[in-house]
Amino acid sequence: MKDIPAARQEIERIDTEIIRLLAARQECARIIGENKRLAGTNVFVPEREEELLRKLEKLAEGLEIPSANVRAIYREIISASVALQMQDLPVAYLGPEGTFTHQAARKNFGGSVNLIPMRTIGEIFEAVERGKAGYGVIPIENSNAGAVTGALDTLAESDLKIIAQIQLSVEQCLISRSPLEKITRVLSKDIGLAQCSQWLMRNLPNADLVPTDSTAAAVTEAARDANTAAIASSVAAEIHGVPVVEKSIQDRTENVTRFLVIGKKANPPCAAFEEKTSLVVSIKNEPGSLLGMLKPFSDRGINLVSIESRPSRKRAWEYLFFIDLIGSWDAPNIREAIAELERHCVFVKHLGSYPNLVSAS
């Protein structure tokens, strides 16, 4: 058995080799990045990253390295490679720092990629469209409170594509400098207030509920006003130095928010994983139109996992339907369904196809 000095000397030798190998890996990543730019393809490829992480987890089996540790270590190694390939172009997210969108962006892109906060979802789209950010991360729906309607509306109007989804378990906290009985206002993102509506009715029935641009912005206001509370994450409370009054105030214990990564270029077809495709459809205002929208998918056994309607914002009582389905936009049965749909609808727009990865850790 080696003594401590001998073991430390071996660690130093191993670390020296790890650094040498990391440098060699970074050079390979740089070459790949140059080729991606020449080909005009996405730097961030979610399918490739997940495939690599699963291979590494399998290699670690039997070596007493937990798979969670493998993911954590290689998330940062991959993050350094993506940052190199993006050439310091940031990823825009709904800020400020400490929002759940910020946490989702960190989970997906790691700590090496430059993240830039935006005040609104519209500003995220604008940053990516104008090339000020390489990608954007936006909240799209919560498992209990439903869709983020502003994100849907902007997706319908933008030419950006969805290239990945991120799922994040959300614990909402009541954050304030005052005890419960002195709180007169509660601030949060509208969907944050919705996730905690029953708790608020029971515990703060007379408080004014005020929507804000983000959960972290609500915490900033709670730091200034002693009678104000914010609903946000414990991370945001820690960043802004405001105490957590109550933890886990969301109405349901299982509370997951889904986020989307948006970019200028659509993904190529994904071979390694099941894909999800998102599209938006406008139908004619006449009897049978809704059935006609669903029938092409039903006839071909295509699984529609989500349908959300929104006003078109063009004419009164005209609606858009946002559809998520399982399968690739390029799959023959889906192309046939879309072709049939286009003959009967006002328009059909592809929002993106991406790996249907569902981890919510």
C-alpha beads as a LAMMPS data file, in Angstrom:
LAMMPS data file: protein, C-alpha beads

361 atoms
360 bonds

1 atom types
1 bond types

-500.0 500.0 xlo xhi
-500.0 500.0 ylo yhi
-500.0 500.0 zlo zhi

Masses

1 110.0

Atoms # bond

1 1 1 0.000 0.000 0.000
2 1 1 1.317 3.467 -0.924
3 1 1 1.742 6.107 1.781
4 1 1 0.239 9.611 1.432
5 1 1 3.323 11.267 -0.114
6 1 1 3.611 8.480 -2.701
7 1 1 -0.114 8.682 -3.520
8 1 1 0.119 12.468 -3.918
9 1 1 3.101 12.103 -6.212
10 1 1 1.076 9.666 -8.343
11 1 1 -1.837 12.127 -8.443
12 1 1 0.512 14.857 -9.701
13 1 1 1.786 12.537 -12.436
14 1 1 -1.789 11.666 -13.448
15 1 1 -2.859 15.333 -13.393
16 1 1 0.063 16.265 -15.660
17 1 1 -1.079 13.621 -18.145
18 1 1 -4.717 14.755 -17.870
19 1 1 -3.714 18.360 -18.706
20 1 1 -1.700 17.166 -21.708
21 1 1 -4.666 15.134 -22.941
22 1 1 -7.099 18.000 -22.347
23 1 1 -4.917 20.261 -24.482
24 1 1 -4.911 17.639 -27.252
25 1 1 -8.695 17.311 -26.942
26 1 1 -9.130 21.083 -27.187
27 1 1 -7.062 21.146 -30.391
28 1 1 -9.364 18.494 -31.888
29 1 1 -12.363 20.576 -30.824
30 1 1 -10.855 23.668 -32.479
31 1 1 -10.428 21.784 -35.778
32 1 1 -14.006 20.484 -35.584
33 1 1 -15.230 24.038 -34.914
34 1 1 -13.428 25.408 -37.969
35 1 1 -14.986 22.706 -40.148
36 1 1 -18.443 23.405 -38.708
37 1 1 -18.112 27.104 -39.531
38 1 1 -17.005 26.319 -43.087
39 1 1 -19.954 23.943 -43.504
40 1 1 -22.383 26.417 -41.892
41 1 1 -23.604 23.867 -39.317
42 1 1 -24.485 24.233 -35.650
43 1 1 -21.657 24.330 -33.105
44 1 1 -23.974 22.976 -30.416
45 1 1 -25.184 19.486 -31.373
46 1 1 -27.335 18.036 -28.546
47 1 1 -27.510 14.574 -30.109
48 1 1 -23.722 14.271 -30.274
49 1 1 -23.231 15.504 -26.698
50 1 1 -25.766 13.084 -25.209
51 1 1 -24.395 10.182 -27.240
52 1 1 -20.875 10.938 -25.968
53 1 1 -21.990 11.255 -22.330
54 1 1 -23.786 7.903 -22.459
55 1 1 -20.715 6.209 -23.956
56 1 1 -18.554 7.660 -21.182
57 1 1 -21.006 6.492 -18.522
58 1 1 -20.801 2.993 -19.960
59 1 1 -16.979 3.110 -19.916
60 1 1 -17.119 4.077 -16.229
61 1 1 -19.251 1.064 -15.282
62 1 1 -17.306 -1.220 -12.956
63 1 1 -14.649 1.444 -12.254
64 1 1 -16.425 2.815 -9.159
65 1 1 -17.060 6.179 -10.802
66 1 1 -20.737 7.173 -10.405
67 1 1 -22.407 8.120 -13.679
68 1 1 -23.466 11.469 -12.164
69 1 1 -19.789 12.296 -11.573
70 1 1 -18.892 11.344 -15.138
71 1 1 -21.608 13.667 -16.445
72 1 1 -20.567 16.536 -14.180
73 1 1 -16.879 16.303 -15.145
74 1 1 -17.481 15.903 -18.873
75 1 1 -20.221 18.535 -18.921
76 1 1 -17.473 21.046 -18.160
77 1 1 -14.950 19.494 -20.566
78 1 1 -17.550 19.655 -23.341
79 1 1 -18.484 23.189 -22.257
80 1 1 -14.865 24.299 -22.762
81 1 1 -14.895 22.794 -26.261
82 1 1 -18.203 24.451 -27.191
83 1 1 -16.950 27.811 -25.866
84 1 1 -13.834 27.462 -28.036
85 1 1 -15.931 26.672 -31.108
86 1 1 -18.358 29.547 -30.440
87 1 1 -15.434 32.012 -30.376
88 1 1 -16.760 33.881 -27.312
89 1 1 -20.240 34.334 -28.805
90 1 1 -22.585 34.203 -25.784
91 1 1 -25.783 32.288 -25.075
92 1 1 -28.694 34.604 -24.191
93 1 1 -31.094 33.681 -21.388
94 1 1 -33.974 35.249 -19.458
95 1 1 -32.144 37.042 -16.672
96 1 1 -30.928 38.361 -14.414
97 1 1 -28.542 35.828 -12.888
98 1 1 -30.307 33.323 -10.640
99 1 1 -33.476 32.749 -12.682
100 1 1 -34.553 29.208 -13.465
101 1 1 -33.715 29.949 -17.109
102 1 1 -30.178 30.828 -16.000
103 1 1 -29.970 27.475 -14.173
104 1 1 -31.271 25.646 -17.259
105 1 1 -28.694 27.388 -19.469
106 1 1 -25.888 26.418 -17.064
107 1 1 -27.164 22.836 -16.957
108 1 1 -27.138 22.622 -20.747
109 1 1 -24.043 24.633 -21.692
110 1 1 -21.850 24.301 -18.581
111 1 1 -19.665 26.901 -16.944
112 1 1 -17.247 27.752 -19.772
113 1 1 -19.771 29.113 -22.285
114 1 1 -20.431 32.830 -21.837
115 1 1 -24.036 33.409 -20.724
116 1 1 -25.630 36.827 -21.197
117 1 1 -28.857 37.836 -19.376
118 1 1 -31.750 39.459 -21.216
119 1 1 -34.688 41.286 -19.653
120 1 1 -37.422 39.755 -21.840
121 1 1 -38.006 36.735 -24.058
122 1 1 -38.300 39.077 -27.053
123 1 1 -34.804 40.419 -26.378
124 1 1 -33.437 36.847 -26.411
125 1 1 -34.877 36.270 -29.881
126 1 1 -33.534 39.606 -31.088
127 1 1 -30.017 38.862 -29.787
128 1 1 -29.871 35.535 -31.643
129 1 1 -31.478 36.910 -34.819
130 1 1 -28.936 39.760 -34.983
131 1 1 -25.955 37.516 -34.272
132 1 1 -25.240 39.063 -30.855
133 1 1 -25.747 35.623 -29.292
134 1 1 -25.103 32.191 -30.753
135 1 1 -28.098 30.582 -29.045
136 1 1 -30.918 31.515 -26.712
137 1 1 -32.572 29.668 -23.829
138 1 1 -36.258 30.374 -23.179
139 1 1 -38.879 28.879 -20.826
140 1 1 -41.733 27.292 -22.774
141 1 1 -43.975 25.389 -20.350
142 1 1 -44.394 24.207 -16.772
143 1 1 -45.818 20.817 -15.844
144 1 1 -48.379 22.454 -13.529
145 1 1 -48.924 26.015 -14.771
146 1 1 -48.895 25.289 -18.509
147 1 1 -47.424 27.218 -21.421
148 1 1 -45.353 30.399 -21.351
149 1 1 -47.604 32.222 -23.796
150 1 1 -45.165 35.016 -24.647
151 1 1 -42.595 32.458 -25.760
152 1 1 -45.134 30.714 -28.007
153 1 1 -46.218 33.987 -29.611
154 1 1 -42.628 34.988 -30.368
155 1 1 -41.752 31.544 -31.741
156 1 1 -44.638 31.799 -34.211
157 1 1 -43.325 35.095 -35.579
158 1 1 -39.584 34.290 -35.623
159 1 1 -37.462 32.442 -38.174
160 1 1 -35.311 30.899 -35.412
161 1 1 -35.454 27.140 -34.891
162 1 1 -35.716 24.981 -31.780
163 1 1 -32.611 22.819 -31.559
164 1 1 -32.864 21.309 -28.049
165 1 1 -35.066 21.040 -24.992
166 1 1 -33.997 21.187 -21.336
167 1 1 -36.090 19.968 -18.416
168 1 1 -35.456 21.326 -14.930
169 1 1 -37.039 20.347 -11.603
170 1 1 -38.243 23.578 -10.009
171 1 1 -38.501 24.295 -6.281
172 1 1 -40.192 27.631 -5.651
173 1 1 -39.355 29.561 -2.476
174 1 1 -40.927 32.567 -0.768
175 1 1 -38.122 35.089 -0.349
176 1 1 -38.370 38.223 1.792
177 1 1 -36.710 40.324 4.502
178 1 1 -39.951 40.148 6.526
179 1 1 -41.909 37.335 8.203
180 1 1 -45.074 36.040 6.553
181 1 1 -47.485 38.262 8.537
182 1 1 -45.822 41.507 7.341
183 1 1 -45.779 40.703 3.614
184 1 1 -48.222 42.805 1.572
185 1 1 -46.960 42.157 -1.988
186 1 1 -45.709 39.029 -3.757
187 1 1 -43.742 39.369 -7.001
188 1 1 -42.681 36.754 -9.530
189 1 1 -42.816 35.797 -13.197
190 1 1 -46.454 35.179 -14.094
191 1 1 -45.879 31.434 -14.423
192 1 1 -44.139 31.407 -11.015
193 1 1 -47.213 32.958 -9.388
194 1 1 -49.400 30.387 -11.155
195 1 1 -47.305 27.486 -9.846
196 1 1 -47.927 28.646 -6.250
197 1 1 -51.518 29.927 -6.517
198 1 1 -53.047 27.545 -3.948
199 1 1 -50.282 28.179 -1.387
200 1 1 -50.712 31.924 -1.829
201 1 1 -54.488 31.694 -1.326
202 1 1 -53.998 29.759 1.921
203 1 1 -51.107 31.758 3.376
204 1 1 -51.219 35.264 1.853
205 1 1 -54.839 35.753 0.738
206 1 1 -54.702 39.562 1.035
207 1 1 -51.325 40.146 -0.609
208 1 1 -51.132 41.884 -3.980
209 1 1 -49.735 39.513 -6.630
210 1 1 -47.538 41.375 -9.125
211 1 1 -46.046 39.765 -12.270
212 1 1 -42.443 40.692 -13.137
213 1 1 -40.153 40.080 -16.120
214 1 1 -38.324 37.310 -14.235
215 1 1 -38.149 35.576 -10.857
216 1 1 -34.714 37.080 -10.179
217 1 1 -36.046 40.583 -10.889
218 1 1 -38.682 39.898 -8.230
219 1 1 -35.947 39.048 -5.710
220 1 1 -34.153 42.309 -6.517
221 1 1 -37.338 44.213 -5.620
222 1 1 -37.823 42.132 -2.448
223 1 1 -34.308 43.115 -1.380
224 1 1 -35.313 46.813 -1.580
225 1 1 -38.781 46.644 -0.001
226 1 1 -39.255 44.921 3.355
227 1 1 -43.002 44.384 2.803
228 1 1 -42.437 42.650 -0.537
229 1 1 -41.770 38.952 -1.105
230 1 1 -40.554 37.197 -4.221
231 1 1 -41.261 33.719 -5.509
232 1 1 -38.027 32.390 -6.956
233 1 1 -35.261 29.839 -6.456
234 1 1 -33.027 29.523 -3.404
235 1 1 -30.123 30.254 -5.800
236 1 1 -31.602 33.698 -6.573
237 1 1 -32.120 34.317 -2.841
238 1 1 -28.477 33.518 -2.137
239 1 1 -27.172 35.658 -5.008
240 1 1 -29.143 38.718 -3.853
241 1 1 -28.713 38.115 -0.121
242 1 1 -32.430 37.888 0.747
243 1 1 -33.631 35.255 3.268
244 1 1 -35.825 32.314 2.283
245 1 1 -39.037 32.507 4.367
246 1 1 -40.611 29.271 3.083
247 1 1 -39.281 26.497 0.829
248 1 1 -41.161 24.311 -1.662
249 1 1 -44.293 26.452 -1.884
250 1 1 -45.243 25.186 -5.357
251 1 1 -48.683 23.578 -5.381
252 1 1 -47.361 20.218 -6.592
253 1 1 -44.187 18.502 -5.445
254 1 1 -43.408 17.321 -8.968
255 1 1 -42.846 20.654 -10.658
256 1 1 -40.859 20.610 -13.902
257 1 1 -40.253 23.442 -16.344
258 1 1 -39.284 22.782 -19.940
259 1 1 -36.931 25.178 -21.701
260 1 1 -35.951 25.423 -25.357
261 1 1 -32.616 26.206 -26.960
262 1 1 -33.164 28.344 -30.058
263 1 1 -30.731 29.093 -32.885
264 1 1 -30.568 30.210 -36.513
265 1 1 -30.032 26.786 -38.072
266 1 1 -32.249 23.713 -37.804
267 1 1 -30.791 20.429 -36.611
268 1 1 -29.962 17.695 -39.139
269 1 1 -31.996 14.479 -38.676
270 1 1 -31.133 12.741 -35.398
271 1 1 -30.227 9.058 -35.763
272 1 1 -29.296 8.146 -32.190
273 1 1 -32.379 9.272 -30.235
274 1 1 -36.121 9.644 -30.554
275 1 1 -36.971 13.103 -31.893
276 1 1 -39.663 15.589 -31.042
277 1 1 -40.930 17.990 -33.707
278 1 1 -42.672 21.299 -32.969
279 1 1 -44.844 23.144 -35.472
280 1 1 -47.473 25.874 -35.566
281 1 1 -50.630 25.617 -37.674
282 1 1 -53.313 28.125 -38.627
283 1 1 -56.617 26.585 -39.670
284 1 1 -59.606 27.989 -41.547
285 1 1 -62.526 29.261 -39.473
286 1 1 -65.048 26.727 -40.748
287 1 1 -66.747 23.532 -39.488
288 1 1 -64.488 20.464 -39.419
289 1 1 -61.215 22.406 -39.583
290 1 1 -59.926 21.172 -36.226
291 1 1 -60.731 17.560 -37.098
292 1 1 -59.057 18.082 -40.477
293 1 1 -55.914 19.305 -38.683
294 1 1 -55.694 16.185 -36.508
295 1 1 -56.711 13.527 -39.035
296 1 1 -53.472 13.422 -41.107
297 1 1 -51.548 12.538 -37.944
298 1 1 -54.118 10.076 -36.612
299 1 1 -54.305 8.225 -39.946
300 1 1 -50.547 7.599 -39.814
301 1 1 -50.267 6.717 -36.122
302 1 1 -48.230 9.831 -35.277
303 1 1 -48.208 10.617 -31.560
304 1 1 -49.191 14.218 -30.758
305 1 1 -47.901 14.895 -27.245
306 1 1 -49.019 18.534 -26.920
307 1 1 -51.486 20.933 -28.556
308 1 1 -51.707 24.551 -27.377
309 1 1 -53.941 27.222 -28.929
310 1 1 -53.147 30.947 -29.006
311 1 1 -54.870 33.945 -30.616
312 1 1 -53.215 34.710 -33.950
313 1 1 -52.945 38.448 -33.068
314 1 1 -53.892 39.185 -36.683
315 1 1 -57.695 38.827 -36.774
316 1 1 -60.281 38.501 -34.004
317 1 1 -61.158 34.900 -33.100
318 1 1 -58.470 33.459 -35.347
319 1 1 -56.180 30.983 -33.575
320 1 1 -52.801 29.348 -33.957
321 1 1 -52.240 25.771 -32.818
322 1 1 -48.819 24.802 -31.484
323 1 1 -48.235 21.068 -31.867
324 1 1 -45.492 18.833 -30.458
325 1 1 -45.260 15.366 -31.993
326 1 1 -42.911 12.416 -31.732
327 1 1 -40.786 11.933 -34.826
328 1 1 -38.558 13.843 -37.226
329 1 1 -39.784 16.522 -39.630
330 1 1 -37.951 14.567 -42.357
331 1 1 -39.563 11.184 -41.574
332 1 1 -41.654 9.969 -44.570
333 1 1 -44.897 9.523 -42.596
334 1 1 -44.605 12.993 -41.079
335 1 1 -43.786 14.591 -44.437
336 1 1 -46.906 12.926 -45.876
337 1 1 -49.011 14.230 -42.957
338 1 1 -47.621 17.760 -43.373
339 1 1 -48.283 17.726 -47.133
340 1 1 -51.917 16.763 -46.481
341 1 1 -52.173 19.370 -43.719
342 1 1 -50.858 22.133 -45.993
343 1 1 -53.662 21.470 -48.495
344 1 1 -56.334 22.236 -45.886
345 1 1 -54.746 24.846 -43.575
346 1 1 -53.934 28.536 -43.915
347 1 1 -50.268 27.796 -43.103
348 1 1 -48.005 25.226 -41.445
349 1 1 -44.658 26.293 -39.995
350 1 1 -41.860 24.010 -38.764
351 1 1 -40.440 25.330 -35.466
352 1 1 -37.764 22.660 -35.079
353 1 1 -36.919 18.989 -34.547
354 1 1 -34.674 17.980 -31.647
355 1 1 -33.731 14.986 -29.446
356 1 1 -36.556 14.098 -27.046
357 1 1 -34.339 13.906 -23.957
358 1 1 -36.398 14.160 -20.768
359 1 1 -34.032 14.224 -17.762
360 1 1 -35.289 16.766 -15.214
361 1 1 -32.427 16.710 -12.722

Bonds

1 1 1 2
2 1 2 3
3 1 3 4
4 1 4 5
5 1 5 6
6 1 6 7
7 1 7 8
8 1 8 9
9 1 9 10
10 1 10 11
11 1 11 12
12 1 12 13
13 1 13 14
14 1 14 15
15 1 15 16
16 1 16 17
17 1 17 18
18 1 18 19
19 1 19 20
20 1 20 21
21 1 21 22
22 1 22 23
23 1 23 24
24 1 24 25
25 1 25 26
26 1 26 27
27 1 27 28
28 1 28 29
29 1 29 30
30 1 30 31
31 1 31 32
32 1 32 33
33 1 33 34
34 1 34 35
35 1 35 36
36 1 36 37
37 1 37 38
38 1 38 39
39 1 39 40
40 1 40 41
41 1 41 42
42 1 42 43
43 1 43 44
44 1 44 45
45 1 45 46
46 1 46 47
47 1 47 48
48 1 48 49
49 1 49 50
50 1 50 51
51 1 51 52
52 1 52 53
53 1 53 54
54 1 54 55
55 1 55 56
56 1 56 57
57 1 57 58
58 1 58 59
59 1 59 60
60 1 60 61
61 1 61 62
62 1 62 63
63 1 63 64
64 1 64 65
65 1 65 66
66 1 66 67
67 1 67 68
68 1 68 69
69 1 69 70
70 1 70 71
71 1 71 72
72 1 72 73
73 1 73 74
74 1 74 75
75 1 75 76
76 1 76 77
77 1 77 78
78 1 78 79
79 1 79 80
80 1 80 81
81 1 81 82
82 1 82 83
83 1 83 84
84 1 84 85
85 1 85 86
86 1 86 87
87 1 87 88
88 1 88 89
89 1 89 90
90 1 90 91
91 1 91 92
92 1 92 93
93 1 93 94
94 1 94 95
95 1 95 96
96 1 96 97
97 1 97 98
98 1 98 99
99 1 99 100
100 1 100 101
101 1 101 102
102 1 102 103
103 1 103 104
104 1 104 105
105 1 105 106
106 1 106 107
107 1 107 108
108 1 108 109
109 1 109 110
110 1 110 111
111 1 111 112
112 1 112 113
113 1 113 114
114 1 114 115
115 1 115 116
116 1 116 117
117 1 117 118
118 1 118 119
119 1 119 120
120 1 120 121
121 1 121 122
122 1 122 123
123 1 123 124
124 1 124 125
125 1 125 126
126 1 126 127
127 1 127 128
128 1 128 129
129 1 129 130
130 1 130 131
131 1 131 132
132 1 132 133
133 1 133 134
134 1 134 135
135 1 135 136
136 1 136 137
137 1 137 138
138 1 138 139
139 1 139 140
140 1 140 141
141 1 141 142
142 1 142 143
143 1 143 144
144 1 144 145
145 1 145 146
146 1 146 147
147 1 147 148
148 1 148 149
149 1 149 150
150 1 150 151
151 1 151 152
152 1 152 153
153 1 153 154
154 1 154 155
155 1 155 156
156 1 156 157
157 1 157 158
158 1 158 159
159 1 159 160
160 1 160 161
161 1 161 162
162 1 162 163
163 1 163 164
164 1 164 165
165 1 165 166
166 1 166 167
167 1 167 168
168 1 168 169
169 1 169 170
170 1 170 171
171 1 171 172
172 1 172 173
173 1 173 174
174 1 174 175
175 1 175 176
176 1 176 177
177 1 177 178
178 1 178 179
179 1 179 180
180 1 180 181
181 1 181 182
182 1 182 183
183 1 183 184
184 1 184 185
185 1 185 186
186 1 186 187
187 1 187 188
188 1 188 189
189 1 189 190
190 1 190 191
191 1 191 192
192 1 192 193
193 1 193 194
194 1 194 195
195 1 195 196
196 1 196 197
197 1 197 198
198 1 198 199
199 1 199 200
200 1 200 201
201 1 201 202
202 1 202 203
203 1 203 204
204 1 204 205
205 1 205 206
206 1 206 207
207 1 207 208
208 1 208 209
209 1 209 210
210 1 210 211
211 1 211 212
212 1 212 213
213 1 213 214
214 1 214 215
215 1 215 216
216 1 216 217
217 1 217 218
218 1 218 219
219 1 219 220
220 1 220 221
221 1 221 222
222 1 222 223
223 1 223 224
224 1 224 225
225 1 225 226
226 1 226 227
227 1 227 228
228 1 228 229
229 1 229 230
230 1 230 231
231 1 231 232
232 1 232 233
233 1 233 234
234 1 234 235
235 1 235 236
236 1 236 237
237 1 237 238
238 1 238 239
239 1 239 240
240 1 240 241
241 1 241 242
242 1 242 243
243 1 243 244
244 1 244 245
245 1 245 246
246 1 246 247
247 1 247 248
248 1 248 249
249 1 249 250
250 1 250 251
251 1 251 252
252 1 252 253
253 1 253 254
254 1 254 255
255 1 255 256
256 1 256 257
257 1 257 258
258 1 258 259
259 1 259 260
260 1 260 261
261 1 261 262
262 1 262 263
263 1 263 264
264 1 264 265
265 1 265 266
266 1 266 267
267 1 267 268
268 1 268 269
269 1 269 270
270 1 270 271
271 1 271 272
272 1 272 273
273 1 273 274
274 1 274 275
275 1 275 276
276 1 276 277
277 1 277 278
278 1 278 279
279 1 279 280
280 1 280 281
281 1 281 282
282 1 282 283
283 1 283 284
284 1 284 285
285 1 285 286
286 1 286 287
287 1 287 288
288 1 288 289
289 1 289 290
290 1 290 291
291 1 291 292
292 1 292 293
293 1 293 294
294 1 294 295
295 1 295 296
296 1 296 297
297 1 297 298
298 1 298 299
299 1 299 300
300 1 300 301
301 1 301 302
302 1 302 303
303 1 303 304
304 1 304 305
305 1 305 306
306 1 306 307
307 1 307 308
308 1 308 309
309 1 309 310
310 1 310 311
311 1 311 312
312 1 312 313
313 1 313 314
314 1 314 315
315 1 315 316
316 1 316 317
317 1 317 318
318 1 318 319
319 1 319 320
320 1 320 321
321 1 321 322
322 1 322 323
323 1 323 324
324 1 324 325
325 1 325 326
326 1 326 327
327 1 327 328
328 1 328 329
329 1 329 330
330 1 330 331
331 1 331 332
332 1 332 333
333 1 333 334
334 1 334 335
335 1 335 336
336 1 336 337
337 1 337 338
338 1 338 339
339 1 339 340
340 1 340 341
341 1 341 342
342 1 342 343
343 1 343 344
344 1 344 345
345 1 345 346
346 1 346 347
347 1 347 348
348 1 348 349
349 1 349 350
350 1 350 351
351 1 351 352
352 1 352 353
353 1 353 354
354 1 354 355
355 1 355 356
356 1 356 357
357 1 357 358
358 1 358 359
359 1 359 360
360 1 360 361
